Amino acid sequence: MTQTTVWKVGKRFARWSGVAEPFVALRNEVEQLREQVVRLDAEVVRLDADLDESRRLNLRAAELLDVVYEELGARRPGREGTS
């Protein structure tokens, strides 16, 4: 049974049993929760991409710091036999 069919059967039952209003309210709440899940999924995808970019930038910064420290070490007097 598809979800749409389940909702239709439930809606019909709700009308017959006098609980239509709570049923509709519950259905609306479920739809709101689904929308929240979709938004949260999109946010997780965006944050994951941001995290990847942050990792990439951190690795590049570490590489540049290594270059700077190597240059500073090479310029230091008295290093590698020079005075």
Backbone bond lengths (Angstrom), bond angles and torsions (degrees), N, CA, C in turn:
res aa  C-N    CA-C-N  psi(-1)  N-CA   C-N-CA  omega(-1)  CA-C   N-CA-C  phi
1 M - - - 1.451 - - 1.531 107.70 -
2 T 1.301 116.29 130.06 1.457 119.59 -178.57 1.523 110.47 -76.31
3 Q 1.317 115.04 164.08 1.457 119.65 -179.63 1.525 110.77 -62.15
4 T 1.321 116.77 -41.70 1.466 120.54 179.98 1.518 110.01 -59.59
5 T 1.317 116.10 -43.69 1.460 120.41 179.40 1.515 110.92 -63.60
6 V 1.319 116.83 -40.93 1.465 120.87 178.26 1.517 109.49 -59.75
7 W 1.351 116.54 -45.25 1.476 119.90 179.74 1.531 110.64 -62.10
8 K 1.338 116.57 -41.82 1.460 119.68 -179.20 1.519 111.15 -63.91
9 V 1.324 117.00 -45.06 1.466 120.91 178.83 1.526 109.59 -62.76
10 G 1.316 116.04 -44.44 1.463 119.86 179.28 1.514 111.66 -62.48
11 K 1.318 116.52 -39.59 1.458 121.20 179.98 1.534 109.99 -64.64
12 R 1.340 115.80 -44.68 1.465 119.89 178.03 1.526 110.50 -60.97
13 F 1.326 116.55 -44.91 1.457 120.83 179.54 1.525 110.46 -62.23
14 A 1.329 116.33 -41.17 1.458 120.47 -179.00 1.523 110.71 -61.32
15 R 1.339 117.29 -40.62 1.466 119.96 178.23 1.527 111.00 -63.61
16 W 1.316 116.01 -42.04 1.467 119.74 -177.70 1.519 111.99 -68.92
17 S 1.307 116.87 -35.04 1.462 119.32 -172.97 1.521 113.32 -93.78
18 G 1.336 117.56 -2.81 1.456 119.94 177.90 1.513 114.13 81.55
19 V 1.325 117.94 16.43 1.467 120.77 178.96 1.528 110.95 -114.71
20 A 1.316 115.77 29.44 1.465 119.87 -176.11 1.523 111.57 -60.22
21 E 1.315 117.57 -45.18 1.461 119.97 -176.26 1.534 112.35 -62.47
22 P 1.332 119.10 -50.07 1.475 117.70 177.22 1.526 112.76 -62.79
23 F 1.322 117.43 -34.46 1.455 120.84 179.16 1.528 110.46 -64.18
24 V 1.315 116.68 -45.19 1.462 121.19 179.22 1.525 109.73 -64.10
25 A 1.323 116.91 -41.36 1.468 120.63 178.73 1.526 110.19 -61.93
26 L 1.318 116.86 -42.69 1.464 120.87 179.29 1.529 110.50 -65.29
27 R 1.326 116.86 -41.65 1.459 120.87 178.50 1.533 110.55 -62.46
28 N 1.316 116.66 -41.50 1.464 120.34 177.64 1.522 111.25 -63.72
29 E 1.315 116.15 -39.45 1.465 120.25 178.48 1.534 110.71 -64.40
30 V 1.317 116.41 -41.09 1.466 120.80 178.00 1.526 109.85 -62.55
31 E 1.314 117.44 -42.74 1.466 120.86 178.77 1.529 111.09 -63.48
32 Q 1.326 117.11 -40.30 1.464 120.69 177.40 1.520 110.67 -63.11
33 L 1.322 116.51 -40.92 1.467 120.40 178.34 1.523 110.82 -64.57
34 R 1.318 117.21 -39.48 1.471 120.46 176.99 1.527 110.60 -61.33
35 E 1.331 115.99 -43.57 1.466 120.09 178.84 1.527 110.65 -62.55
36 Q 1.327 116.66 -39.70 1.469 120.28 177.55 1.525 110.68 -63.20
37 V 1.313 116.96 -41.18 1.461 120.90 179.23 1.524 110.52 -62.24
38 V 1.335 116.50 -42.18 1.468 120.47 178.60 1.528 109.81 -62.23
39 R 1.345 116.63 -44.88 1.471 119.94 178.70 1.524 111.23 -63.38
40 L 1.334 116.83 -41.82 1.466 120.34 179.40 1.523 111.39 -65.29
41 D 1.317 116.95 -39.31 1.468 120.02 176.32 1.521 110.84 -59.70
42 A 1.334 116.14 -44.06 1.463 120.27 179.23 1.526 110.53 -63.90
43 E 1.320 116.74 -39.06 1.471 120.62 179.17 1.528 110.66 -66.08
44 V 1.321 117.42 -39.11 1.469 121.07 178.24 1.527 109.82 -63.51
45 V 1.312 117.44 -41.77 1.470 120.86 178.34 1.524 109.93 -61.91
46 R 1.340 116.50 -44.46 1.470 120.52 -179.87 1.534 110.73 -64.25
47 L 1.333 116.66 -44.62 1.461 119.99 -179.97 1.523 111.76 -65.25
48 D 1.324 116.94 -36.09 1.459 121.00 177.51 1.529 110.70 -63.12
49 A 1.324 116.06 -42.62 1.470 120.18 177.67 1.535 110.37 -64.84
50 D 1.331 116.80 -40.98 1.469 120.64 177.46 1.531 110.97 -62.50
51 L 1.325 116.26 -39.90 1.461 120.43 179.18 1.530 110.83 -64.92
52 D 1.324 117.00 -42.29 1.468 120.32 176.86 1.523 110.83 -60.03
53 E 1.333 116.41 -43.91 1.462 120.41 179.11 1.530 110.99 -64.12
54 S 1.315 116.78 -40.36 1.463 121.23 178.63 1.534 110.62 -62.82
55 R 1.315 116.69 -42.73 1.470 120.51 177.82 1.528 110.85 -62.03
56 R 1.330 115.75 -43.24 1.463 120.43 179.36 1.527 110.59 -61.19
57 L 1.321 116.99 -45.45 1.462 120.79 -179.87 1.533 111.82 -66.32
58 N 1.321 116.80 -37.60 1.470 120.06 177.94 1.532 111.23 -65.06
59 L 1.320 116.55 -40.59 1.468 119.53 177.48 1.525 110.74 -63.45
60 R 1.319 116.08 -41.88 1.479 120.05 178.89 1.523 110.61 -64.26
61 A 1.326 117.02 -41.73 1.468 120.79 178.27 1.532 110.51 -62.17
62 A 1.327 117.30 -40.58 1.466 120.76 178.65 1.531 110.27 -64.53
63 E 1.331 117.37 -40.17 1.465 120.86 177.46 1.532 110.83 -61.91
64 L 1.316 116.05 -43.97 1.464 119.94 179.72 1.532 111.65 -65.49
65 L 1.318 116.91 -38.75 1.467 119.92 176.86 1.526 111.12 -63.37
66 D 1.317 116.91 -38.96 1.468 120.10 176.59 1.523 110.43 -59.83
67 V 1.323 116.52 -44.17 1.469 120.72 178.97 1.521 110.18 -61.52
68 V 1.325 116.92 -45.18 1.473 121.20 -179.90 1.523 110.29 -60.98
69 Y 1.328 117.73 -46.85 1.467 120.10 -179.35 1.527 111.72 -64.56
70 E 1.326 117.27 -37.41 1.465 119.86 176.86 1.525 110.65 -63.79
71 E 1.322 117.29 -43.26 1.470 121.78 178.75 1.524 110.77 -64.16
72 L 1.318 116.21 -44.00 1.467 119.17 179.40 1.525 110.98 -64.08
73 G 1.317 116.60 -39.39 1.462 120.61 178.34 1.509 112.14 -67.03
74 A 1.318 117.72 -37.02 1.463 121.90 -179.58 1.523 111.19 -71.06
75 R 1.304 118.67 -28.24 1.461 122.40 -178.38 1.526 112.85 -86.58
76 R 1.306 117.43 -11.67 1.459 120.69 -176.93 1.528 110.40 -67.34
77 P 1.343 118.56 128.74 1.477 120.98 179.30 1.528 110.34 -64.20
78 G 1.336 115.06 146.52 1.460 119.83 178.08 1.524 112.88 83.57
79 R 1.296 117.48 1.76 1.462 121.95 179.10 1.521 109.43 -85.80
80 E 1.277 117.88 141.56 1.462 125.64 175.16 1.544 112.64 52.98
81 G 1.295 114.93 45.51 1.461 119.43 172.94 1.509 115.70 82.93
82 T 1.346 118.57 0.93 1.466 119.43 178.36 1.517 109.06 -101.39
83 S 1.350 115.66 150.03 1.453 119.76 -179.51 1.494 111.13 -120.49
